[in-house]
Amino acid sequence: MARQSAGLLLYRRRAGELELFLVHPGGPFWAKKDEGAWSIPKGEYAEGEEPLAAAKREMAEETGLTVAGDFLALGEVRQAGGKRVTAWAVDMDFDPAALRSNTFSMEWPPRSGKLRDFPEVDRGEWFPIPAARKKALAAQVAFVDRLLAELGISAEDQHL
């Protein structure tokens, strides 16, 4: 069975422009990757677990932010590795400087026998729509399109 993840896409308006909050994965494999590497804060959940609750939990674990508001369902995408990701959007501001991520351990360098801790998320940033499209994982660009449709915003309105 494909792994299942749930996540949240924060959005805000600044100077009449819509911005999206994305996070960059931590750890050595992602250190030098940028375009096409950013993601919504998300994480796996177990069969039977309520996906929106998991998405809120993952946001708190990866950013330190407790999210509240009106959640817009953005549906599901299947990422390149087969993982299914379900997302919601919420209009909420967050200061990326306040980001606090949990950590994971892995052997690094490979075959060194040394375990090192890395943050799950090494940074977060607000992006205007055109930049968010370039930064986000390819499959997650669909969430951007679905959010724009939910908000009734045309591509021309966001200088896409």
DAVEN-V393795 format. One record per pair of residues at least 6 apart in sequence whose C-alpha atoms are under 6 Angstrom apart, sorted by sequence separation. I is the first residue (numbers start at 0). J is the second residue. If there is no record, write none. Layout:
i->I j->J
i->I j->J
This chain:
i->11 j->17
i->12 j->18
i->59 j->65
i->77 j->83
i->107 j->113
i->11 j->18
i->76 j->83
i->106 j->113
i->10 j->18
i->76 j->84
i->106 j->114
i->132 j->140
i->10 j->19
i->75 j->84
i->105 j->114
i->9 j->19
i->75 j->85
i->105 j->115
i->9 j->20
i->74 j->85
i->104 j->115
i->74 j->86
i->104 j->116
i->73 j->86
i->103 j->116
i->23 j->37
i->73 j->87
i->103 j->117
i->22 j->37
i->42 j->57
i->72 j->87
i->102 j->117
i->22 j->38
i->41 j->57
i->71 j->87
i->102 j->118
i->21 j->38
i->70 j->87
i->71 j->88
i->101 j->118
i->102 j->119
i->21 j->39
i->40 j->58
i->70 j->88
i->100 j->118
i->70 j->89
i->100 j->120
i->95 j->123
i->95 j->124
i->129 j->159
i->8 j->39
i->7 j->40
i->6 j->40
i->6 j->41
i->63 j->98
i->5 j->41
i->62 j->98
i->63 j->99
i->5 j->42
i->62 j->99
i->4 j->42
i->62 j->100
i->4 j->43
i->61 j->100
i->3 j->43
i->4 j->44
i->60 j->100
i->61 j->101
i->60 j->101
i->5 j->50
i->7 j->54
i->6 j->54
i->5 j->54
i->78 j->138
i->73 j->142
i->73 j->145
i->3 j->82
i->5 j->84
i->7 j->86
i->9 j->88
i->11 j->90
i->2 j->82
i->3 j->83
i->4 j->84
i->5 j->85
i->6 j->86
i->7 j->87
i->8 j->88
i->9 j->89
i->10 j->90
i->1 j->82
i->3 j->84
i->5 j->86
i->7 j->88
i->9 j->90
i->9 j->91
i->26 j->117
i->25 j->118
i->25 j->119
i->24 j->119
i->25 j->120
i->24 j->120
i->25 j->121
i->23 j->120
i->24 j->121
i->37 j->134
i->38 j->135
i->23 j->121
i->37 j->135
i->23 j->122
i->34 j->133
i->35 j->134
i->36 j->135
i->37 j->136
i->22 j->122
i->34 j->134
i->35 j->135
i->36 j->136
i->22 j->123
i->35 j->136
i->21 j->123
i->21 j->124
i->20 j->124
i->20 j->125
i->19 j->125
i->18 j->125
i->19 j->126
i->18 j->126
i->18 j->127
